[in-house]
Amino acid sequence: MIMDAPICLIDNHADGQLQVNPRALDILQSINQNVVVVSIVGLYRTGKSYLMNKLAGQKKGFSLGSTIQSHTKGIWMWCVPHPQKPKHTLVLLDTEGLGDVEKGDAKNDSWIFALAVLLSSTFVYNSVGTINQYALEQLHYVSELTELIKVKSKANSSQKEDDDIEDECQFVRYFPNFVWVVRDFTLELKIDGQVVSERQYLEHSLALKSGVSKKVMEYNLPRQCIQNFFPARNCFVFVRPASGKELNEIESLPDSALDPQFIQQTHKFCDHVFQTAEVKKVKGGHRITGRMFSTLVKSYVDTIMSGAVPCLENAVLSMATIENEAAVKEALGHYMTQLNELVKFPVEVRELSDLHGKCEGEALKIFMDRSFKDEDGHYQKRLMEEVAKYYSVLVQKNEEVSLEKCRLLLRELSATLEENLREGVYAQPGGYDKYVQERGRVVNLFQSKPNKGVKAQEALDEFLVSKRGEADAILKADKNLSEAEKKLADEKERAALMEQEKKAADERNLQAEQLLKDQERSHQENMAQMQAKMVEEAENIRKEAEKALESKLKLQEELIEKGFQDKATMMQNEIANLRSEVNESKKKDHILGIVRSVGEGLVHACKIVRIFKSPKKIK
């Protein structure tokens, strides 16, 4: 869906209550593309909205405001096509200004900050002036995140301190990249007389102090949080765009009226975001669509409003349940619709089997593409059970249509035979030979007709058995035949009926054998696609762990370089655990073991139970 303007995603009421806007959720629900989510936070009246409008490729959109009052309340959303990633949607989230004196609710600010972190893949912090101690003190919200965000669901609250430490270690795996934007920057980018990059300026500003005093710990806390929580960091500094009244009219001014350096810096910032902002992922490395993002938003806000703390694991499980249910429904719908369109009853066994296999494979692919965290194969098993059930219905319908068509055809072809019976043609001497000749003509014509389906031989067997009594009566009454000839004719009748019964039995066995082949093919297809899915998910987890490992190693190296050997040593366990996880995710034997275990539960789901009649005994 193309949005001409932003819309409120999360409304922040005057009483501090957060509420998700249903219209915004509807928009997200309609987006099936992967989303790249960029959020911006900062003190109110610092020009956040201008940058978000530029990312949207527009001069106007998010409200800039021109007074000391904050215009943006809650979190506003603008979904636009990604300018550099085809088939991706860029979701821009503009948050209300932090520290608004009219609001007077610091806790509410903390939740807005936490939601921006939870929802984005790139998190932009916007401030004015320089990155100094005051600026970092204003960013105290980052040090509160351990109280506002949990990674895993905790069953034992007595382990709270240990849990908080564990969450801190895990944040770097799931948090967005961090970009600090400094507005109205007037200093030279120099450190000890050497020109530095904006990124070096940020890292220098985040450098820790040695010591264990309360003052040093307070100084280090926000810096440590930024270093530990965010996997990648960058910085952009902007000169003042204009002066005086012009600044209040910036959205209506042409670029020529703004400082050229500001324009250049804006382009540089936007290019960086477009090129480096990743698709939003959740725990496990799962890439999410707009539809899934809507579930995530609602889950987090509902949790906050219930008085609980948002948990990444619970949010993912909740989203997985919804997506997996929908995946089963979508895949089954595709299977049923495609077969209904392709199958023209009656159809031969092999053709129906091939169509079933084709549609089942497509349905399974649809399910695999949409589902995730179906770790015990519960939803895949459900899909296979429903597919097998529907295929069984189609097999039965194909038999019924074939049988009815064959019966009708035999009635039409045997019309002359029935008329002759009524007129007594076969009640005369030599009548049996005439009867056999006419019945043989009916059989030959029937056998020559195409497209009779899977019950042709059974229908013919049924027809000949139904004629057994009248044939026997005509034979016995025929005065042209001797007793020896009648006995020989009776034996031929029996032999013919047994031969036809064998053909009908062969026809049934062919169907049974094909159904067994269908079951085996279905099982193999399920196992193959499940293995591919698990390999993909293991790869996502590996990349997730490798990204965190890379960040931790880089931080450890910086700590050692700056003389914080004790802090670097404390990171060793985290690094060892991440290395172990990366190595474990590379083991194919582990994945195959899970596939085999889950695959055992799919065997029954792929079965199609059919009962075929036993051959009839010829009397």
Secondary structure, 3 states (H helix, E strand, C coil): CCCCCCEEEEEECCCCCEEECHHHHHHHHCCCCEEEEEEEEEECCCCHHHHHHHHCCCCCCCCCCCCCCCCCCCEEEEEEECCCCCCEEEEEEEECCECCCCCCCHHHHHHHHHHHHHHCCEEEEEEECCCCHHHHHHCHHHHHHHHHCECCCCCCHHHHHHHHHHHHHHHHHHCCEEEEEEECCCCCCEECCEECCHHHHHHHHCCCCCCCCHHHHHHHHHHHHHHHHCCCEEEEECCCCCCHHHHHHHHHCCHHHCCHHHHHHHHHHHHHHHHHCCECEECCCEECEHHHHHHHHHHHHHHHHCCCCCEHHHHHHHHHHHHHHHHHHHHHHHHHHHHHHHCCCCCCHHHHHHHHHHHHHHHHHHHHHHCCCCCCCHHHHHHHHHHHHHHHHHHHHHHHHHHHHHHHHHHHHCHHHHHHHHCCHHHCCCHHHHHHHHHHHHHHHHHHCCCCCCCHHHHHHHHHHHCHHHHHHHHHHCCCCCHHHHHHHHHHHHHHHHHHHHHHHHHHHHHHHHHHHHHHHHHHHHHHHHHHHHHHHHHHHHHHHHHHHHHHHHHHHHHHHCCCHHHHHHCHHHHHHHHHHHHHHCCHHHHHHHHHHHHHHHHHHCCCCCCCCCCCCCC
